Amino acid sequence: MTAIWIVGALLRYRRRRAGVQLNVRSLIRRRRWPRIVLAQAAWAMLCALLIAQIPWEERMLPQILFWAGLTPTFATIWFDRKKTQ
Protein backbone atom coordinates (compact mmCIF):
# COMPACT_ATOMS: atom_id res chain seq x y z
CA MET A 1 0.00 0.00 0.00
CA THR A 2 2.84 2.39 0.80
CA ALA A 3 4.43 1.69 -2.57
CA ILE A 4 1.17 2.55 -4.33
CA TRP A 5 0.97 5.86 -2.44
CA ILE A 6 4.57 6.72 -3.29
CA VAL A 7 4.18 5.87 -6.97
CA GLY A 8 0.94 7.85 -7.17
CA ALA A 9 2.53 10.89 -5.50
CA LEU A 10 5.58 10.74 -7.76
CA LEU A 11 3.48 10.45 -10.89
CA ARG A 12 1.37 13.39 -9.78
CA TYR A 13 4.47 15.42 -8.96
CA ARG A 14 6.09 14.62 -12.32
CA ARG A 15 3.04 15.91 -14.19
CA ARG A 16 3.44 19.36 -12.65
CA ARG A 17 5.04 22.12 -14.65
CA ALA A 18 8.78 22.59 -14.14
CA GLY A 19 8.29 25.88 -12.29
CA VAL A 20 5.90 24.29 -9.81
CA GLN A 21 8.33 21.41 -9.21
CA LEU A 22 11.16 23.85 -8.56
CA ASN A 23 9.04 25.88 -6.15
CA VAL A 24 8.01 22.81 -4.17
CA ARG A 25 11.61 21.57 -3.97
CA SER A 26 13.00 24.95 -2.95
CA LEU A 27 10.23 25.45 -0.39
CA ILE A 28 10.96 22.11 1.27
CA ARG A 29 14.71 22.60 1.10
CA ARG A 30 14.87 26.18 2.43
CA ARG A 31 12.09 26.48 4.96
CA ARG A 32 11.64 24.63 8.24
CA TRP A 33 7.83 24.42 8.54
CA PRO A 34 7.22 22.71 5.18
CA ARG A 35 9.67 20.00 6.21
CA ILE A 36 7.86 19.59 9.52
CA VAL A 37 4.49 19.36 7.78
CA LEU A 38 5.84 16.83 5.28
CA ALA A 39 7.25 14.70 8.11
CA GLN A 40 3.94 14.91 10.00
CA ALA A 41 2.01 13.79 6.95
CA ALA A 42 4.38 10.87 6.36
CA TRP A 43 4.18 9.84 10.04
CA ALA A 44 0.36 10.02 10.09
CA MET A 45 0.16 8.02 6.84
CA LEU A 46 2.52 5.37 8.20
CA CYS A 47 0.48 5.01 11.39
CA ALA A 48 -2.79 4.85 9.42
CA LEU A 49 -1.39 2.20 7.10
CA LEU A 50 -0.14 0.13 10.02
CA ILE A 51 -3.55 0.32 11.69
CA ALA A 52 -5.45 -0.55 8.51
CA GLN A 53 -3.25 -3.20 6.94
CA ILE A 54 -2.21 -5.39 9.85
CA PRO A 55 -4.88 -7.69 11.32
CA TRP A 56 -4.67 -6.81 15.00
CA GLU A 57 -5.92 -9.26 17.61
CA GLU A 58 -5.82 -6.87 20.54
CA ARG A 59 -7.08 -3.31 20.76
CA MET A 60 -4.28 -1.68 22.70
CA LEU A 61 -1.61 -1.44 19.98
CA PRO A 62 -3.88 0.14 17.33
CA GLN A 63 -4.98 2.72 19.90
CA ILE A 64 -1.36 3.54 20.69
CA LEU A 65 -0.63 3.90 16.95
CA PHE A 66 -3.65 6.16 16.56
CA TRP A 67 -2.51 8.52 19.30
CA ALA A 68 1.10 8.34 18.09
CA GLY A 69 -0.11 9.47 14.67
CA LEU A 70 -1.95 12.45 16.17
CA THR A 71 0.79 13.53 18.57
CA PRO A 72 2.86 15.59 16.06
CA THR A 73 -0.27 17.42 14.92
CA PHE A 74 -1.27 18.27 18.48
CA ALA A 75 2.28 19.42 19.22
CA THR A 76 2.23 21.75 16.22
CA ILE A 77 -1.11 23.21 17.26
CA TRP A 78 0.24 23.79 20.76
CA PHE A 79 3.44 25.49 19.51
CA ASP A 80 1.61 27.59 16.91
CA ARG A 81 -0.90 28.80 19.47
CA LYS A 82 1.92 30.52 21.34
CA LYS A 83 2.91 32.37 18.14
CA THR A 84 -0.60 33.67 17.44
CA GLN A 85 -1.23 35.07 20.91
Buried (B, 14 or more C-beta within 10 A) or exposed (E): EEEEEEEEEEEEEEEEEEEEEEEEEEEEEEEEEBEBBEEBEEBBBBBBBBBEEEEEEEEEEBEEBBEBBBBBBEEBEEEEEEEEE
